[in-house]
Structures are given as structure tokens and as C-alpha cells.
Amino acid sequence: MLKHIIAPLIIASSLSFAQEMNTEKFQLLAKSIDTKNDKVIASGDVVIFSQSYYISAKKIIYDKTNETFELFDDVLILKDNSIQTQSDYAFIDMKEDAYKQSPVFLIEKESNLWANSEKSSKNKTEIDLDSSIISSCDCIDPTWSIRVSSASYNTESKWMHAYNPRLYIKNVPVFYSPYLGFPTDKRRRSGLLIPTIGYSSNDGFYYAQPIYFAPEANYDLEFIPQFRSNRGYGAFTYFRLADSQYSLLKFKSGFFEEKGEYQKEFNLKNKKHYGWSIDYERTKLLSDNNTQDGLYASINWLNDIEYKTIEDIDNKTSSEKNIESKLNYFYNTPEYYGGLYARYYIDTEKDNNDETLQELPQLQFHSYNKEFFLDNLIYSADAKFINYTRSVGLNANIYELSLPISYTKYFIDDYLYLNLENKTIVSKYEYTNSSKEFNNALLVQNVSSVSVGTDLIKPYKSYLHTVNFNAKYSHPDNITTDGDLYNITNSDSDLASFPFVQSKKNILLSFNQSLYKKEDLSQIINHKVSQTILYDKDDNPELHDLENYIKYNYSNGSISNKVIYNVQDKQFIENTSNITYSFEDINIDLGYYKSKDTPNSNKEDLESYRINTTYNISKDYKVGYYENYNLLDNIRNKQGFSLNINDICWNLDFKLEKEIIPSTSTNTNNISQDIIYVNLILKPLGGLKQNYKIKDK
């Protein structure tokens, strides 16, 4: 038995890449190496490696003149650590960057996609495969596989072309097509995305096919035509553009036309539903290194609420029927802040928007805290302007100037502090567009307050304890009340659209304490208590809202509760509880909310709970349940069961859901639906979304 021989063999190989010649050095290891003329014959566990290749075989023949390798038995070729092939025989032409193999097992490492072929050939970046089985599952017993008459794979574009593909689930054929093409990586590229197929007793057969265009790195376009056999047809378009590294533009538009029979059956307001929206975010528009600015715009327009429910294939649209458009721009410096805002509302329950009050525009200027004459004597200023406008109804321009000034003094080695504050608020109301004669108004309010408190922190061996106590007395007063002010000088309901906050003299007592882990300062527990004392018109103090909040954070989740007790009404007027728990395979999120309408609560009667829980049955299997329930009206807004299977080569999302969605139907304000969602992905091939509405009512 010959001893192992390590024989370095330098082979000059002409590899063509981007019209540039490179020299690649190979090293060869084998038990036996013979040389005959221009040929090198190596046998016995042969290994050849270089910067881009790793090759092994039982026997190889290297032709120095033609720069070719011929490999026999147990041939393994790994190129650029991404494409690996195994075969009985291979012929490699290093000059042409080409090879032939038979039979061959090929695997693409990034996607885990493999192909088992009778024979294959490679030329530059193109690999041709004959009579192959393709899959990304277990190669012995694949869950799914594609059997093709031939295929080709481009190692540069990462794209697989399959001809006469037959899709098999286990050994059962389920789909045939003359051609199938798909990528093996996750880069953006144009093509067809996963379609959605569904069925509804009302809408009939449903099909939506997203078509995606990605011509450049900074923008893309998605066009989604949809068809509902009983209802009608339409399409939605989505465009995204990053015009700079600090900005993103999103544009959406859509259209859907109902069949006449469907519109009549459900008494829909419109036969055609259409709309559009623009969302734009931008920072560093005018700012420099010492300032910040930002622009955010969300402009929405539609002719009715059906536009949103039809667009939302997964039916995640809320029952909110008021559509808001907004525009925000701010410019912030270390000393000043300025803002320009606008709000536009569409009430989809009304025939037109003439009586809907808009806020066009809002202006704000704020001067941050500055010292004034004495240390700790602080003043700031805030100015606002709001133009409330509409075509029909009373309009108003409101100007507001707020001037707070405060002084803080610490005593007893900073254990105790005293804060004195005076805030003057000047508001001017200019009324227009009314048949009634309203006098412009001026309101000057002054709020004086005194507060005392303490902020303490004490370290222990493994945690920190912080305590804050504060007692604040506030005395508001209306200095000037000229003109027509709602519920002060005039109770006309037309003025109700322009209310103002009329505070009462009050005392607020608050206590806040927390425990933190010393090692990472993460909060363990937080407890807050506050009591409001209001003075009545006869200047008698009355206990009002007593608020208690506590939150405990533990290694597997958190528990929190907030209750508000109104002493005057002798009732709990608000209760909020939340629980999160995560341990090994279980995740639980529970919530409860209740509020009561009482003479002094300024709240409405509400009561609801929510549940969201998942359980990992095994590594790849997860089940879940979620529910939103309105206890007051005894209505289950949403309820669903989910199953997720995330295998190495396929993913299945299954949901059975009941939900209430909004509608313009004159028969009902909302529609209740029972829907089955199925989303199947064959990695990296793609998949299919399916929705089946079991019941609409």
C-alpha cells in the first residue's frame, strides 16, 4: 500500500470572467500520481482544491494542454461554496468554465434546492439538466417534488427554468404546466407573485393575481387585478419610490365595479368603488447637522368604504368609517420647534363632505425652556393657529398663545423640591360662514400652580428602588371672556364644534415607585397612585378620580392593571388589565377593558376583552386562537383559529376566522363573515393563497 503523497500541482487555468483573465492555482492530493506526456493521472481518494473549487473523486485525469479534468467514481464538485454536485462521472473544461456530468445530484446551498438528473452540462453560468426531479425537501422521501423533462439553471441570475413540470405531493401528481420559472434567492425581481384564490357564497369564485415590476433598485410597481364571479371585477396598483436615502413614497389606486344584481341584492350605495392614497416620508429636507426636520404625508381619498374592504384581501379592515388624511412637517432646533399640520376627514356615512369640519391648516411654534434672570427660573412659549373650515356650517380661525413660567427650588440636600408655575393662555376665535351673527371671541385664562415633591433612589444588593411623590395645587381662572364662547357666554349648539377646556381648581396627589434590576436596569415592578381633588362652584373640595396602576415584569411576560374610581359617583369608571406570558412553546396575550358613563366620568359605556394565544406543538407546528369580544353589545368582532406548519421546504398557514367588516349597505351597517384562509408556500418555488367565505350575513 502506497503511503499518502501530497503533491502540489500548479495549473495555469484560463477562467474568463467579465473579459478579464485570472490565473487560478490548484492543489492536488492523492494516494497515487502518475505523469504520462501532458497528462496527470491520480487515483485513490483524490482531492483537488483552489480558491473557487473543491473537487474529489476516486480517479482523475488532467490534460495539461487542454486544461481539462476527467473524473471517475464518487465525484463531488463544489463551486464558489454555493453549487455542489455529485455524480459517477464528470468532465471539466477549465478554459471554457464548462463541465458535463452523469448521473448527477445538484444542490444550491442558499435555497437548499436540489435536482436529481440523468445528466447535466454547464457552460459559463448556465447549467442544463435532463430528465430531472427537483425539490428542496428530504431527498429520499420529499414531501413535494417537480419532475421535468428538462431544466436549466443560471448561477448568476439564480433563476430556474423547468420544462413540462409535474408537481407531485409525495407520489401523487397534482399540477402540470408546459413551463415553470422561479428564482432560488430572495432578491427583488419582476414577475408573478403568489395569487389568491377563494370562494364566497355572496361573491362567488374569487381570484387575484399580483404582477410585480422591479426595474430599478429604488422603485417598484405591483398591479393586482381581481375577479369575483358573482360580484364584479377591479384592480389595484401599488407604486413605491425611494427618491433619496432619507425618503420613501408610496402611491396606491384602485377601482372595482359591482354587477347590477349584486348591488341591488345588498342595497349598496354605489356600483363603482374607487380611490387613491399617497404616503410620503422624508427627513433631512431642510435641516443640517445641528437641526432636525421631517415631512410625513398620508393623503387618502375614496368614494365609499367598500373601496377599502374590497382591497383588503385578508379582511383586516377595521369598522372605522371616517377616513383621515394628514400632512405633518416639523423643523426642530436646540432652542425652537416649528410645525405645519393639516387634517382632512371623509365621513363615508354621509352623502357628501360639505358639513365635515376640516383642519386646514394648523401652525405651531414652540420656544423651549430658557432661564430668566434667576437660576431655575424657566420660561417657554407656545403659539398655535388652527383653521377649522367646511362648505356648510360654522367655521372658525383659532389663535392660541401659551406662556408658562416656573421656578424650582430644592431643599434638605435635594430630598425635597418646590415648584411654582404660572401659565397664561390667550385664545382668539374668529367665526365665519354662518347665517347666525356670532361675535368673535377672546378668552384669556390663567393657571397658577404650586407643587412639592421628592425624587428618591436607593440601591440594594441586586436591585434599585425609586420613589416619587408629588402634590400639586392648580388654580385656573378666566381673566377675559369676550364674545361668543360655547357654554360660557353662549350655549348655541352651532358653537359646540369649538369647545375649550374649562378646568376647575384642583389638587393632584401622585405617588410613583419602581424596582429595577441593578445589573441591566430593567424594570421589575412599577406602581402608580393618583388622587384628584376638584373644587365645586362653592369652593368646596371634592374627591374625584382615584387612579391605581401596577405592572409586574417577570422573566416570562408581564401583568398590568389600571383602575379608576370616581369618588363622587362612588363607582369604578375604568378598568384595564393586560397579561402576557411566554414559556417554552406557549405564548399568551390577554386584555380586558371596561368604562362607565356616570355623571362625572366623561366616559362612555364600553366593555370588551381580547385573547391571542399560540402553542408550538413541535419545532415546525404551531396552533393559535384569537378573539375580540364586545361584552356590552354581546358581539364577537373577530374570532379565529390558526395553524402554521413551517417545514424546511414548505410553509402552510391555515386560519378559520369570523369577523365583522363595514359596509355601505342600507340593509346593515356591518357584514359578518366566516372565512377560511389557506396560504401554502413551496420553498423556494412560491405558493398559493386561498380564501373561502363559508357564510356572509
N, C-alpha and C positions, 0 to 999 in steps of 0.2 A: 504494500500500500504506500503510495507516494505521500510524502509529507505535504502540508499546505504550502503553496507558493504564492507570495504576494508580489505581483509583477506590475509595477506602474507602467501603463502604456498610454503615451500621449498621442492623441489622434487629432489632427487638424481637421475640423469639420466646418464646412461652409453652410451656415444656417442663415437663411435670408429672412430679415425682419425689417420692415419699414425701409427697404432699399439700403440697408446698412449691413456690412459683413462683420460677423463676430467670429471669434475662434473659441471653441468650447473644448476644454480638456476633460478627457475621460480617464478613469482608473479602472483597472480590471483585476478581479481576484478570482482565482480558480485553483482546483487541485492539480490540473494538468494543462499546460500551454505548449502548443507546437506551432512552428512557423514554417510555411512552405510557400516559396516565391513571395507574392504580395498578399498572402492570406495568413491570418492568425486563427488557429483552431484551439478553442478552450473547452474543457469538459470537467464535469464534477463540481456541482454547486457553484455555478458561475454567477458572479455579481459584477455589474458594471454601473458606475455612478459618476455623475457630473453635477454641475450647478443646477441643471434643469431636468435631468433624467435619473431615475433609479430603475435598473433592469436586472432581472435574474432569470436563469434557465438552467437546464441540465447541460446543454451544449450550445456553443455559439461558433459561427464562422464569420470572421471580419475580413472584408475585402478593402485593403488599403487604397487601391487605385480608384475604385468606385465609391468608397466611403459608405459601405453598406454592412449591416449586421443581418445574419440569418440565425434565428433562434429556434431551438427544438426542446419540446417537453417542459411542462410546468413553467411556461413563460409568463412573467409578470413585468409589466411596463408601467411606471408611474411618471407622468409628465407634469412638471411645474407644480407638483404636490396637489393637483386638482383632478386630473383624469387618470384613472387606474384601469388597466385591462389585464385579463388573464386568458391564456389560450394554450393550445397544444403546439402551435407553430406561428412564427412571426417573421416578417421580412421588413427591415427598416432601412430607408434611404436617407442618410443624414444630409446629403446635398440638397435634396428636394423637400426635406422635412415631411416625409411620407412613409407610410408603412402599410402592410397587409397582414391580416391575422385570420386564423380559422381553427376550430370554432372559437368564439370569443365571448368573454363576460366583461362588460364595461360598466364602471361606476363613476358618477360625477359626485365628488365628495361634498360640495357645498349644499346641494339639494338632496343628496342621498339617493338620487335616481340611478337605476341600473338597467342595463339591456343585455339580454342573452341572445346572441346571434349565431347563425351558421357560419358567417364570415363577415369581415369588415375591412375597409380600406380607409386610409387617411391621406389627405393631400393638403398641406399647409394647415388651415384652420377647419377644414371640412372633414367630418367622419361619416362615411356611408356604411349603413348596416343592412344586411339581407335577412329576410325572414326572421323577425326578432320578437321577443317578449320583453315588454318594458314595464317597470313598476318602481316604487320606492319602498315597498313593504318587504317583509321577510322573503328572501329569495327562494326558500324551499317551498313554503306554502303561502304565497301572497294573498292578502285579503282582496286586493284588486290588481288587475294587470291589463295591459293593452297588447294585443297580438297584431302585428303588422306584416304586410308583405315586404315592405322595405321602409327605411327611415334614414334621415341624415341629421347630423348634429354639428352646429357651428360652435367651436370652442371659444371664439371671440365674442360673438353676439349672445351666446348662451341660449340658443333657440333650437328646439327640436321640431323637425318636420316628419310627420308619420303618415304613411300612405296605406289606404284600406284598413284603418284601425278598427278592431273589435274590442270593446270594453267588456271585461269579464269581472264578475264578483264571485270570488272563489273560482269554480269551474263552470259558472253559468253565464252565457253571453247576454248582455243587457242593452248594448248600443252598438250601432255601426255607422260609419261615415266614410266617404271616399278619401277625406283628408282631415288631418287634425294637426294644428301647430300650437306650441306653447313654450313659454320661457322656463328656464330652470333656475333663474335668480330672481331677485326682488327689485331690480332697477325699474324705473318708470319707462314705459314704452306704450305706443299706440296699439289699440286692438279692442277686442270684445271683452267686457268684464262679466262677472257672474250674473246670469239672468235671474229674474224672479218669476216663478210660475205659481199660480194659485187658483182657488175656486171659492166662490161665494154664492149662496142661494139667491142673493139680490143682484150682485154684479156679474155673476156667471164666471166663465173662464177668464183668467187674468194672466197677462204676460207683459213683462217689461224687460227690455234688453239695453243695458248701458253700453255705449260706444265711447271709447276713451281715446283722446288725441293728446300726445305729449311731444310736440315738435321741437321744443326747446326746454332747457333746464329751468327757466324762470317762469314758464306759464304752461297751462294745460286746459283742456276743454273736455267736458263729459256731456254727451247727448243721450237722453233716455226716453225713447218712445214707449208708450204703454197702450195696451188694448184690453178692454173689458167687454166681453161678448154681449152681455145684457144691458150695459150701461153706456158705453161710448169709447172714445179714444182721445189721446192727447200726448203731450211730450213736455219734458223739462230739460233745460240746458243750464250747465254749471261751468263757469269760467273762473280760473284763478291766475293771478299775475303777481309776481314779486318784482315790483319795479325798482327796488333797491334792497340792500341788506337790512334795512330798518322798516320795511313796509310789506303789506300784503293786501291785495284787492281780491274780493270775491263778488261775482255777479251771478244772479240766478234769475231765470224767467221760465214761465210755464203757461200751458194752455190745455184745457180739457173741454170737450163738447159732449153733453149728455144726449142720449137718444130721447126723442119726444115722449115715448111711452114711459120711460123711467122717470122723467121729470114730472109727468102727470101723476104717476102712481105715488110718488113720495112728496108731491106738492113742493118741489124745490123752487126757490125764489128765481134762480137764473138757469138758463140752459147752457150757457158758456161760463166757464170759470177761468180766470186768468190773473196774472200778477207778476211782479218782479221785485227784486231786492238787490241792494248794493251794500256790502260791508267792506270797510276800509280802515286799516290801522297803520299809523305811521308815527315813528319817533324821530328825534333829531331833524325836525323840519326846519326850524329857525334857530335852534339852540347851539351853544358852544360847550366847551369843557366845563364851564362854571355854572351852566344852567341846564334845565331840562324842559322839554316840551313834548306834546303828544296830540295826535289827532285821531279820533275814533268816530266813524260814521256808520250808522245802520239805518238805511232808508228802505222802507217796506211799503209796497202798495199792492192791493188786491181788490177784486170786486165783491168777493164774499168768502166766508170761512171754508167753503168746500175746496177752494184752491189749496189750502194747507193740508186738509185731511186726505185729499187725493194724492198730493205729492208725497206725503209721508207713508211709504210702503209698509213700514213696520208699525204704523198707527201709534206713534209715540206723542202725537199732538195733544196738548192739554186742552181743557174745555174753555180756556180763556178766549173770549170773543172780541176783546179790544186789542188792536194791533198798534204797536208803538214804533215810531221812527225817532231816531235820536242823532244828534250831532254834538260832539264834545271836542273842544280844543282848550288846552291849558299851556301856560308858559310860567315856569317856576324858577325863581332866583333865590339866593340865600335870604333876601330881605322881603321879596314881594311875590305874590301869586296872582295871576290873571286867568280868567276863564271865559269862554264863549260857548254857550249851550243852546240847543233848540230841541223841542219835543213836538211831535205831530202824532195825533191819535186818529185811528179809524175805528168807529164803532160799527161792527158788522151786523148788529141787530137793527140798525136804522136804515131807512131808505136812502138817506144822504148824510153828508157830514157837516151840514150847514150849522147845526146847533152844538157841535162838539168843540169844546174850548181847547185851543192850542196855545203852546208856549213858544212864541216866535218873536224875538229870540230871548235868551237870558244872558246877562253880562254880570261878571263878578270881578271885583278887585279886592285883594286882601294884603294888608301890611302885617308882617309877622311881629312878634313881641319885641319891643325895644325898651331899654331902660330910660327913665325920665327923671332927671335931677338926682334922685337918690338910688343907692343900691337896692335891688329887689322891688323898686317901683316900676312896674311894667305897664305898657300900654300897647294896644294894637288897633287896627281899624279894618272894617269890612263893609264894602259897598256892593249893592245888588240892584239890578234892574230886570224886571220881567214884563214882557208884553203879552198879555192874555188877549187872544183875538179869535173871532169866528164871524161867519157871514150873518147869522141870525142870532140876536141876543146881545146882552150887555157885555162890553169889552172893558178892559182896564189896563192902564200902564201903572205899575207899582215900582216906586223907588224906595230903597231901604238903606239906611246908613247905621251901622252899629259901631259904637266907640266904647270898648271896655278898658278900664284901668284898674290895676290891682297892686297890692303891696303885701309881701310875705315876710314874716319875721320869725326866726327860730329862737327857742328858749331852752333852758335846762340842758345844755350840751347837745342841742339839736334833737332832744327827745320829744319836744312839743313845738308845733308851729301854729302861727296865727295868720290868716289870710283875710284881707279886706278888699272887696271888689265893688266897683260901681260900673254899670253898663247902661248907656243911653242909646235907645233905638228910635230913630226918626223914620217914619213911613209916610209916603205921599201916594194918594190914589187919584188917578185921572180917569174918569169914566167917559166912554164914548159908545155910539151905535145903539142907542136905546130911545124908544118913544117916550119914556118917562124922563122927567127932569131930575137927575141926581146931581147933587153938588159935589165937586171934587173935595177930597178929604185929606186931613193932616192928622196924624197920630204920633204923639211923642210919648214914649214910655221910658221909665227909668227903673232899673232893678239894682238895689243895693243889697249886698250880702256880706255876712261875716261867717267865717268857718274856722274851727280849731280842730286839730287832729294830731296824729302821731304815726310815723312810719318806723317800724322796728324790725330788726332781723337778728336772729340768734343762731349761731352754728352749733350743731351737735356732732357726735362722732361720725354718723353716716348720713345725716340729713340737715337741711336748713329749715328754720321756722320763721315765716314773715307774718307780721301783724300790721294792719292799717285800720285806724279808727278815725272817723270824721263826723263832725256835727256842723251843719250849715244852716244858717238862717237867711232867708231871702225875703226882701220886701219890694214887690213890684208896685208901680204907681203910674197911672195915666196922667201925664202932665198937661197934654193938649189933646182935645178930641173935637176937631172942627170938621164940618161937612157930614156926609152920609157914611157912617160906619156901621156895618152889619151887627145887630144886637147891642149896639151902644147908643147910637143916635137914630137908627132907622132899622126896622125889622122887616122890611120888604124882602120877599123871597128871592127877587132878582139879584140881590146883593150877596146871597148865600154862596155864590161861586167864589167869592173873595173874602173868606174868613181870615181872622188873625188869632194868634194865641193870646188869650186873656188869662194871665197867670194870677194866682192868688198868693197872698202872703203865706209862707210855708217854712217848715223846718224839716230837714232831711238828715236822719241819723243813719250812718252806714258803718258796717264792720266787715273787714275782709282779711282772711288769713289763709296761708298756704303752707304746705310741706313740700320740699324739693329734695331729690337725691343729691347728695353732696358731690358724687363722682361725675355726673353729667348734667346736673341742674334740671333734670326732667321732673315735671310736676307729679306729685303723688296724689295730693288732695287739695281742693280749693273750696272754701266755704265763704259765702257772702250773705249778709243780712242787712236789710234796709227798711226803715220805717218812715213814712211820710206823714207829716202833721200839717193840715191845712186850716187856715183861719176863715171862719164864716163871715158874713156881712156885718155881724155884730162884734167882730174881732175876737170871737171865742175860738180857741184851738180845738181841733177835732182830729182824732186819729183816722188815717185813711189807709192807703195800701201798705201792707206789711209783706215784704218780699224776702223769700228764703231760697238760696241757690246752693247746691252742693254737687261736686263732681269728684269721683274717685277713679283714678287711673291705675290699673293694675297690669301685670305682665301680659294678660290675655285680652285686654279690652278696657272698657270704661263704663261707669254707671253715673248718670246725672239726673237731677230733678230740680225743677223750679216751680214754686207755688207762690201765688199772690193772694193774700187775704185782705178783703176790704172791711175795715173795722166798722165803718158807717153802715154798710149793708149787712154786716155780720155773715158774710159768705166768702167762700173761696171763688175768686173770679177768673183765675187762670191756673192751669196745672200742665206742666210739660215734663215728660220723662223719656229718657233715652238709655238704651242698653246695647253695648256692643261686646261680643265675645268671640274669640278665635282661639281654638286649641286643636292642634294637630289637624284633623280633617274636617272640623266643624267651624262654620262661620255664621254668626247670628247678629242681626241688626234689628232692634225693636224700638218703636216710638209710639208715644201717646200724647195727644193734645186735647185740652178742653178749656173753653172760655164761656163766661156767662154774661148775659146782658142784664145789668142791675142799674138802679137809679144813678149810681155814682161810678160805674166801671168804665164807661165809654168803650165797651166791647160788645161783640155780638155773640149769639149762642152758636157755639161750634163744638163738635166732639168727634174725634177720629183716631184711628190707630193705623200703624203700618208695620209690616213684617217683611223681612228679607233674610232668607237663610239658605245656606248651601252646605252640602256634605260631600266630601270626596270619598266615594266608595272604594276606589283604588287609585293607583297612580294616574290612570287615564280616564276614569269615570267620575263624573260629578253630577249630583242632582240638586235641585233648588226649588224653593217655594217663595212667592212674594205676594203681598196683598196690601191694598189701601182701602180702608173701610170708613164710610161716613156713618158714625153711630147715631147722630142726631136724626138724619133722614132715612136711616136704615138702607143705605145704598152702598154697594161694593163698587167703587170706582175702577178698581183694577185687581185682578187675581190671576195668578199664573203658576204653572208647574214647568220646570225646565230640566233638561237632561243634556249634558255635554260629554262627548267622548272625544278625547284628544289623543289619538294614536300617533305613532311616529310617521305614518304615511297617509292618514286621513283624519278629518275632524267632522263631527256631527253635532249640530245644535238643534235641539227639539224643544219647542215651547207650546203649551196649551194655555191660552190666555183669554180671559173675559175682561172687556174694557168698555168704557163709555166715552164716545167722542162727540164733539159739537157738530151741529147741522143747522142749515137754514130752512129745513123742512117745516111747514106750518102744522104738520101732524104732531111734531115733538121737537123740543129744544135740543135733545141729545139722542144719539143712537147707541144701543147696546149691542156689542158684537162678541161672538165666541169664535176664536181664531186658532188655527194650528199653524205654527211656523216651523219649517224644516230648512236647515242650512247645511248642505253637505259639501265638503271640500276634499278633493283628492290631491294630496300634495305631491309635486308642485303643479299638477295638471290644471286645477281650477275646480269649479263645482257648480252648484245649483241652489238657488233659494226658492222655497215653495211656501205659499200662504194659502190656507184653506179656511174660509169663513163657514163655520158649521151653522151659525144662526145669526141673523140680523133682525133687530126689532126696535 
